[in-house]
Amino acid sequence: MIILGLALAARLYAIAPVKIMDSSMTPKFKEHSIHWMCKLPQCLSRIQDQDIVWVALKSGDAMVRNVLAMPGDSIEITDKGIVRTPHRNFKWKDEDSFIQSKTIYVPKAGDTLYFDKLNDVEQDYVLSYLHTHGQKVAVKSTLWQGDREINLDRVGSTKIANRQVSLKEIDFLPWQDRYLIELQIRQSEPGNAPIKIKRELFRLKPAKLELTPPPPQALDTSEAETAAIKDSTVKDTVAKDSVVKDTASNVAENATDPKPEEFLEEPLNEIIIEEDCYYLTCSKGASCPDSRELGYFTHNDFIGLYLKWPDRVKNKVVVPAKKLLDKAINFALSLLATEEEEDSEQNDSETKEDQ
């Protein structure tokens, strides 16, 4: 009972089997294979480069990924799939997210980042970091040709995936789409200066309670004025009507929807990182969600650390033992089959002699 209780406690609080549901981690982890993860804080506090971790997504799903870069590392991923990190260089087969070579800094706790100094990829990752940490921020985009600002409406003449780009989505498009938009505008815009979509970061104003506005007050008139109005000329009546129309137009103007800028507070350029960040990737380079799409991961996202020794025991002890057992069983079955064949032949010979 003690052993059973310890095993149950270890299963619930210390380690957990995880089934790989796709082929994103091949060839190390095959699809539908099961591997053990350590959930103890002692395991999660010593994560290193190239470790395999089990992480939770904001959507509630979980996935297993490889640690490519640690907090404070700078990594480079080229459009040819070449990856350079402080720990190793390699060719990432079938990498399809980076259509332009980029260098990415993975921030650590206490770092101060300046939004206008970050490249497109880093800006996307920082925005994702702020949103996942409950920061209410908004982005305002502008279009520039060199040092000259041009009308942002030029974006509306471009296409992404054979569809027209809307100005309402330009602030939220990933860096790859913005890069393609810049290329299209560059081809049609005269001049040699490069085209760049620049973004500014703002805090959002706190939401205000919307109350139903009171009805516009009627014009106060005394009894004497009422009598005077009844006896007034057409000219006075027209004058009074103009006053009412002006009042109605003022109410209508106040009832119009506020402009987007009215929701923005002061600009936010200085960003302080509160947690160590990690860059996680899958083994496959194509069609695989990881930090390239989701941004940085932090310790709060980690569920478990991959344990190597269960797979080593399985590969070096369990699998060979199973093979030996299978061979022994097959050998025993072959002996039984041989004895049965000999008995059958002996019975046949005796039958022939009797005949």
C-alpha positions, 0 to 999 in steps of 0.5 A: 500500500505504501509503494502504491501510494508513493507511485500514485503521488509521483504520477499526480504531482511529479511526472506525467506521460505525454502523448505526442499528437503530431509529427512536429518533433520528428525524428526524435519524437514520433507521432503518437509516441508517449514520453515522460515529463517532470512537473516538479519545480526543481525540474522547471527551474533548471531548464537549459538550451536544447531541453525539451519542454512541455508548455501550455498555450493561452488557448488551453492546449499544450505542446512539446517543444525544444528550447532554441534560445535562453534569456539574454541570447541573440539568435539569427534566422536567415531566409535560407533556414540558417540558424545561428545562436550563441550555443550552435549553428545549424540548417533548419530544414524546411523552415518557411516562416522567415521570408527575410533574414532577422536577428532576434533578441530574447529578453531576460527579466529586468531588461528595458526594451525601446519599441522604436528600436526593435525590428518588425519581428521583435515588435510582434513578439513584444506586443504578444508578451504585453497582451498575455501579461494583461497590458492594454495597448494599441498600435498606430501605423504610419507609412514612410518613404525614407524620411517622408511620410506618405498617405497610409491609404496606399496600403489599400491598393496592395493584396495579401493572398489574392485579397485586398488589404484593409486599413483596419487590419494594418496594425495587427498584421504579422511582420511577414504580411507587412513586409510584402505590403512594403515590397508592393508599394515600393514597386509602384511608388516613384523614388529610390527611398525604401518603403517602411510601415512604422508603428507607435505603441500607446496605452489605452485609456481605461474604459468609461461607463457609458450613460444615456445622455439626458434629453436636450432641454427645451428652451425656457420661455416665460408667459410674456415671451410666449405671448410675444411669440404668438404675436410675432412676425414671420421673421421672428419665427424664422429666427426661433427656428434657426436657434432650434436647428443649431441646438439640434445640430450641436446635439448630433455632433456630440452624439457621433462616435469618438475617433480612434485617437480618443481611446489612446493615452500617452505613448508607450516606448519604454517596456520593462520585461518582468520575466525571463523569456525563452524561444521554443521551436519544433523540429520541423520547419514547416507548418508548426506553431512555435515561437516564430508564430506565438512569440516568447514563452516564460516560466509560467507557460512551462508544465514539465521538462522531458525526462531522458532516463525513462526512454533510455531504460526503455530503449536499452532494457525494455526493448531488448528484453522484449526482443529476446522474449519474442525470440524465445517464444518463437523458438519455443513455438518452433520446437513445439511445431517440430515435435508435432510434425515428427509425431505426425510423420511417425503416426503416418508411417505407422498407419502405412505399415498397418495398411 
